[in-house]
């Protein structure tokens, strides 16, 4: 086992990734010191590996292949088309939609014009889009389909900078006559006309790209306010991607399924940077609803899923077992217990592997995995251990958009479910102002950080300390092996009115390991005890209720059922047994709706916005601490399509034994 060396002082503790024996970057990877912009690496790959498959995309049930030559050809035509429309150095090109090859083509095309790309989450509402476009003043938008185009057309004069809206899916577009609209086919035809006149036009564009140009404007999670935009130069983006490849090597033989939004930092790392540098093949699923089926078809060797997705998969596995035969349930229970027991001893259960785990991995599409990762939010240790016991080589990542994504990872032979691993090559981590137990603010430094926040110099200065280290705002400490343990956001760590310290996120993750819990919010700051607002996992709880012949019509109706409360009470009681008495949940209720990013309750990466929750549900929270046994609700829910629904219900407040 290789561990980092700790350098301790009176006020700080530092761990350096260069002190760890990471692997060298694979010889087959492109040299980012020579091919130092994304368009240059694409041109290199097209020249040297023209017929190798670079990307696949599933459409109408068929996987369509795109070679490096195809990829390069589309980017060349799109780049010259953009330049013909006036895109030049320093401009911004916006991309929005599902994960599609055209998104990546459009992004590299913007970089070829020495412009900046900015991705917007596909489910962003019009006000969010208006804010980002007003802030960045893009001239061109590349929108996937009619749904995304409509958002921009509805904004009218609120997005005056946009001169062209390029759509990639023509279905439903014939009815529009807005002069800004242009098909991707027409954009490429415009670029081809330039190539017909000057065959070297695109080659000259690529040669002119500069490694110090800002390539990507990447939105931060925005847990407390509107998202900021991190500026990523080519040098930093490619440099950090190359360093990361030493910690988790990939080659052209690796397969990856692009599941998470391309607007997110880590999907940029894999679907763009690693695809170009390591030539790892990237597969784009047909729809979000087909991801699990597409996983089984592709059989990727590497996958990154958000904790929420891993939690959903774990819950779905357990839910399916509820529908299986008694014999299968017994085999599963026996195998799961054997696997976890062996994991706790640092071993593998051969019997569980042959009787259960191999078939389970195959069923989930994980049979070819050589490495798997989770990041973007904290994952509960129970969920992590569940997958490790299944034989999935899962590793936790930790990082921020400002540091170009992950900067810690578990080494393959040094995985600890309670930590987020060690710093990657070139990365330094420090704990500032540690308390007597070593807990303090996590700070990070490496040579490939963001340049700063776009048009926000003040926030940039606040984010970096006087010595240039990035201040994450997260609380953590190093264990004896030099692994980083992340506790929570510093601002979210809380004390009860009795002086009991607790981490809401830690307890929430324990609750979310339950098959029946989709989301949870732990309350108790400056209160006498801890309480919880819980959202049921509707697809699974509804199936559970149907088997018991419970009558219900809606989420609200189901969450108010006495039998559901009884089941959730048992789940909360199980979590309480794993917590110190003072940190146990004394009361909880089941919320009448799911928390939603469209309502501002979650970020687009599914992190809880605690300030919004505290304000929006103030009356419910007050009642939890009032001594009443219920909350009367009469409210209106607003849906994304503009419709409304009045909700009139009563939320029962459940009180448990224990809790202080």
N, C-alpha and C positions, 0 to 999 in steps of 0.2 A: 504494500500500500504506500502510495506517495502522498505526502501531506505537505502543506505550505509551512513556511517558517514564520513564527509570530515575532514581530518587533514591538516590544511594549515600552511605553513611557508613562510619565505621571498623568498625562491627559489624553493619550490616544493609543490605539493599537492598530498596526498596519499588517496586512497580508498582501504579498506580491505574487502574481500569477507566474512570473518568470522563474520563480523558485520551484516550480512544479515541472516534472518531466513529461510535458505534453509531446505528442507526436509531431513530426515535421509536416508541413503542408504537402499533400500528395503531389508527386512529380507531374501528374497529368493536368494540374490546375494551371490556369493562365497566370502569367507573371504580372501582377498589378503594378509593379514599379515601371514596367515597359508599356503595357496596355492599361493606361491609367485613367481612362474614362469608360463608362458603360458602352457607348457606341464603338469605341476602339476594340473592346473585348469581343463584341458581337461580330465585328468585321474580321477579327482574327479567327474566331470559330468558324465563320462561314467560308473563309479561305482555306482552312486546314481540315475541317470536318464537315464539308458541305452536305453530305448525304446522311449524316447521323441524325437521329430523331432528337429534337430539342424540346418540343412541347407536344402534348396531346390534349384534345378537347372533345368532350362527349356531347353529341348533338343527335337528337332523335334516336337515342340508344346505340349510336355508332361512335367509336373512338376515331377521330380524325387526327392524322399525324402531320406535324410541321417540322421539316428538317431545318438545320441551321441556314441553309441556302434560302428556304422559304421565309424564315423569320427575318433574315437580313433584307430580302427583297421587299417585303411589306414595309419594314421600317424605312428603307431608302425612299420608297415612293411617298409614304406618309410624311417623312421629314421634309422632302422637297415641296410637297403640297402645302405644308404648314408655312414654310419659308415664303412660298408664293403668295400666301394669304397675309403675310406681314409679320409672322412670328420671328423674333430675333433675340439676341442676348439680353437676359434680364427679365424677359416676359414670363408669364405664368400660364400653364396649360392645366386645366382641371379635368379629372377623370372620375366617373361615377358609374356604378353598376355592379353586377356580380363578378366573380373571378372568371375572366375570359382572356384568351390570348390577345385579343385586340387591345385590352387595357395595357398589357406589357408592351405591345408594339407602340402604342401611343405614348407611353412613358419614355421609352428610349428615343422615340422620334422627337419629343420635346427636348431631350438632352442633346440630340444631334444639332438642334437649332440654337444650342447654348441657352435654352430657356429652362425654367424650373417646372417640375411636375408636382401637382398636389392632388392627392386622392381624397374623395369624400365618401363616407360610408353610404352604402346603397339605400339604407332605410332612413337616411337623414331627412328631416322635415324641411319644408320650404324656408322657414325662418333661419334654420341652421345654415342652409345653403346660401341664403341672402347675406348672412353675416360673413361667411368665409369668402364669398365672391366679392363683396364690397371691400373686404380687407385686402385681398390680393389682386384685384382688378385684372382677372384673366381676359384674354382676347378670344380664346377658343375653349370650348368644352367638348370632351368626347364622352357621350352618353350612350349607354348600352341600348336602350329601347324606348318605346313609347312612354312607359311609366316614368322614366327618368327625364325624358325630354319635356313631359308635361310640367314637371316641377319648375323647370327654368322658364318655360313659356308663361306660366302663371305668375311669375315674379315681375314680368313686364319691365317697367323702367327702374325697378330696384336693382337691376343688374346691367346697367347701361354700358359697362366696359366690354361685355361679351358681343363679339361681332359674328361669330360662327358657332353653330351647335352641330357637331358631327355625330350622327347616330350609326351604330354598327349593326343593328337588327332592323331591317326595313318593314317588318310586319306592323300594320296599322298606321304607317306614316303617310300614306297617300292623301289623307284628308286634310293635311296641313299645308298652308301656303306661306308660312313665315319665311321671309328672305334669308334669315340667318341659318336655316336648316340646310344640311348637306349630308349626303350618304358617305360612308367610308369608301365605297367604291368610287364615288366622284372625287374624293380627296386624293385617292391613290392615282386616279387618272390624271389629275392635275400635276401630280409629282412625276408621273411617267412622261408627260409632255416636256418637262424640263430635262429628263434623262435623254429623251429623243434628240434634243438639241445639243446636250453636253453630257456624254457618257460618264465623265469624271466628276460631275457636279456633286454627287453624294460623297464620293471619296474625299473630295476637297473639304466638304463640311465636317466630316469625321476628323480629319487631320487638324482642323481648327479648334476642336473641342479642347478645353483646358481642365486639367485635374483639379484646379482650385475653384472652378465655377461651382456655384450651388446647384446641385442636381435635383434634390428632393426637398419639398416643404412637407413635413410630416406632422400631422395634428397630434397634440398631446391628449391624454384621456379626459381632461377637463372635469375633474371630480368636484371642483369648487366654483368654477365659472366657465365662460366660453373657452374653448381650447386655444392654446397657443400653437405657433407653428415653428417647429425646429428646423433649422437650416442645415442640410447635409451636403457638403461638397463631395465631388466624386472621390477625392483622395481619402476622405474619412470613411465613406460608405464602403468602398472597396477594401480599404486597409483593415477595417474592423471585420469585414466578412472573411478576409483571408486569415486573420488571427483566429477567428471562431472555427474555421475549418481545421486548424491544428487540434482544437479541443474535441471536435466531432467530425473526422475526415469523411469526405464524400468524393465520388468519382462519377464518370459517365455511365457506370453500371448501376447507379442508384436510381430508385424511383420514388417520387414524392407526389402526394395528392394535396393540392392547394385548397384547404378547407376554410381557413380564416380569411377575413376581409383583406384585400390587397391594399387598403388604405392604412392597415395596421403595420407597425414597425417590423414585427417578426415575419409577416408574410412578405414584406418587401425584401427582407434578408434572404429568404429561401427561394421565392418564385422569381426574383429578379437577380440579386447578387450571386447566390450560389448556383443558380441556373447558368449564369454567364461564366463565372470563374471555374467551377468544378464540372460544368456540363451535366449536372444532375438533371435528369429528365423530370419535367414538371407536368403533372396531369391535372386538368381542370374539370371538376365534376359537372354533370349536366344541370343539376339544381341542388339547392340546399337539402331538399327532401330526399334526394337520391344518394346522399353522401355515403351512407353505410353500405348500400349496394355497390356503389362505385369503388369503395375501399376493397370489397371482396374481389371485384373484377381486376383491379390494378395490382393488389397485393404489394403495397409499397414497402420499401426497405427502411424508410424514414417517415415519420409523421409528427407534426406538432398540432396539439389540440389544446384549447383553453380549458382551465380547470372545470368550468361549467359543463363542457362537452364530456370530459372524462367522468364527471359526476353523473351525467345523464346516462352514459353507457353503463356504468356500474349499476345504477338504479334499474335500467332496462333489463340487464342480465338477471338481477334478483326478481324483477317483476315477471319475467318469462318463466322463471322457475316456479312461480306461484301457479302458473297455468299447466305445468307439466305433470306427469304421472308421479305417484308416491315414490316409486322406485327411483326415478330420475332425481327427485328432490333429495332423497337420501344419499344418492351418489354425489350430488353437488355439495350437500352440506358436509359430507365426509371429506371430499376432496378439498373444499375450501378451507376447512379446519386444518387438514394435514399440510396444505400449502403455506398457510400463515404460521403454523407452528414451526415448520422447517425454516421459513424466512427469519423468524425471530432468533433462530440458532445459527443464522448465516449459511444455511444449507438449502438443498432442493429436495423435495419429496418425489422420488422416481415414480412411486405408485400413483400419486396425484397427477403427475405429468402425463402418464400414459392413459389413465382412466378418465381424466377430465380436462386438464389444461390444454393439451394439444388440440382437442376438438373445439374447445372454447375459443382459442386464438384463431383457428381456421374460420369458425363461424363469424367472427368479428372482422375478418380481413387482416389480421395481424400476424399471420403465420410467417411472413418473410421479413418481419421487422428486425433490423440490426441495431437500431436506436430509435427512441421515441422521446418526445419532450413535452413539457407543459410550462406555460408561462403566461404573463399578462395579469395574473392575480394569484393570490395564495391558494394552494391546494391543501386540503385537510390531510393529515398523516394517515388516516384510516383509508381514504381513497387511494393514496399513493401505495400503501402496503397491499391493497387489494390487487392492483395491477402487477406489482412486483411478484407477488405470490403466484400470479397467473403465468409468469415467465416472460412478461413484456419488459424489455430493457428501458424502463422509463427513467428519465432524469429531469430534475427540476431546474428551471432557468430563473434568473432574476436580472432585471435591468430596467431601463427607462428609455423613452423615446429620445431624450436628450443625450444619452450615451450610446445611441444607435442600436438600441435593443439590448439583448442579453449580454451581460459581462461576467456572469458566474454560471457554472455548470458542474454537475457531478462528473468526476472521472469514472470511466467505465468500471474500474475495480474498486471504487470508493464511493458507493452510493449510501446515503443516509436520509431516510424519509423525513427526518425532522429538520433538515437543512436545505439550502439551495446550492450547495456545492462550494467550489473554490473559484477564485478569479481566473479568467482566461489569460492566455499569453499577452503580455504587455499591459495588463490591468493591475492597478493598485487599489486596495480597499482600506478604508480607515474608519475607526469608530471614534467620533468626536464626543467629548464631554461624557465619558462613560461613568456610570454609577458604580457602587461597590461590587456589583455583580457583572460589570463589563458592558452593561446595556447603555447604548447611546445612539447618536445619529450616524447612519451609514453615509459615508462620502466615497466618491469614486473618482479616479483619475486614469486616463490613458491617452494615447496620442491621436485617437480618432473620434473625439467628441464632436458634438454639433458645434457650428460656428456661433450660434446664439439663436435667439428668437427673432423671427422676421418682424421688422418694424416695431420692436419692443426692446430697446436697449436697456431700459430701467429694469425690466424683469430678468434680462440676461445677467445683469450685474448682481442682482439679488440671488440668482440661482447658483452662481459660482462664488466661492469664497475668495478672500484676498490672495490666497496662494494658488488659485486656479482650479481647485478641486470642486467637483459638482456636489452640491448639497441635496441629497435625495429626499429629505423630509421623512424618511423611514427609520424606524427604531429597530436595532438589531445588536447582535454580538457575535463573537467568534467562539466556537467550541474548541476543545483541546486539540482537535485535528486540523484546525485552521479553516474549518467550514464556516460559512456565514449562515447564521440563523436570523431570519426576518420575523419580527413580531407583529408589527402593524404600522400604520401611519402614526407619526409622533402626535399629531393633532387628534388622532382617534383614540389613543390610549387614555383611559379614563380612571377616575376614582369615584367610589360611592361616597355618600355623605358620611359613612362610617370609616372612610379612609382605606377601603379595600381597592387595590389596583387590579384592573382587568383589561384584557384585550378583546373588544367586541368581535373582531375578525376571527380570532382563534376559536371562540365558542360557536360562531356562525358556521365555520367550516365543519365542526363536529356535527352540528345539526344537519347540514346539507349532505352528509354521508348517508342519511336515512333515505330509503327508497321513496318516501312519501313527501319529502321536503324539497321544494324547488329553490326557495330563497328564504332568508331569515335576517332580521335586524335585531341585534341585542341592544337593550337600553339599560340605563342605570347610572349614567354620569350625574353626580351630585344628588343621587336618589338613595334611599335606604337599602335597596336590594335590586337585583337584576330581573328584568322582564324581557319578553320576546314577542315580536310580531312575526308571524310565520305565514309564508305562502305555500299552499299545497302544490305538489307536482301533479297537475290536473290529469294528464293522460294515464298515469299509473293509479292515482286515487280513484278515478272514474271507473277503471277496469276492476279495481278492488271492490268498489261499491256495487257494480253490476253483478259480480259473483255472489254478493250477499243480498241481492234483490232490493237494494235501497233505491227509493224513488228520488230523482233529482232532475233538474232541467238545465241549470247553468252552473258556472264556476261558483258564483255567490251562494247558490242554493246548496251545492255539494259541500262547500267549506263550512256551512253552518250545521251540518248533520251531526247529531249527538254521537253516532257511531264513529264518525271521522274524528271528532274531538277525542273520543276515547282512545282511538288508535294513536293519534298524535301525542296524547298525554303519555302513553307508554314509550314513545320514541324520545320525548323530552326527558322522561325519567331515566332512560338508559344513558343519555348524555350526562345528566346530572351526576350519575354514579362515577363518572370519570373526572369530575371536577372537584376542586376543594370546596368545602361547604359554603364559604363566603362568596364563591363565584358561581354557585348554582342558580338556576332559573327558578324564581319563586312563582311567577305568573306568566301566562302567555295567552294569546288569542290568535285566531286564524283570520287573516285579512280577507276582505271581501273581493279583492282583485289581485292579479299578479303585478308585481313591480315592473315598470316598463320604461325603457329608455326614451320613448316618445313623450312620456309624461315628465321627463327630467329626473326620474327617481333613480335611474341607473345611467352610467356612461355608456357609450357605444361599445365599450369593451366589457360591459356588464359589471362594473364596479358600483357599489352602493354610494349614492350621493347623500351623505348623512345630513347635511344641512337642509337639503330639500325635504327629506323624510321628516326631520324634526319640525319643520314649518308646516308642511302639508298635513301631517297627522298629529298635530299638536293636541287636539281635543281627545283623540284616542289615547295618546301617551299619558295625558293628565289623568284620564279615567283609570288607566292601569294602576295608578298609584293613589287612587281616591278611596278605595275600599268598596266600590261598587262591583257587582258581579257580572255586568254586561255594559255594552256600549250601543246606543241607538244610532243608526246610520241613515241619513237621508241626503244623498248626494247625486251628482250627475257625472257620468264618465264620458269623456270626449274621445272619439275614435279618429284614426288617421284619415279616414275618408270623409270626415266632417260630420258624421252622424253622432247622435248623443243617446245615452241611455240613463234613465233615472234608476238609482239603486236605493231601495228601502229595505233595511234588514236590521237584525240585532246580532251583535257579535258577543258571544259568551266569553267571559274572562275566566280562564281555568287557573286554579291555585294548586300548587304542588307542595308536598311536604319537603322540608329542607329549605335552603336559601336563607340568607340572613339580611 
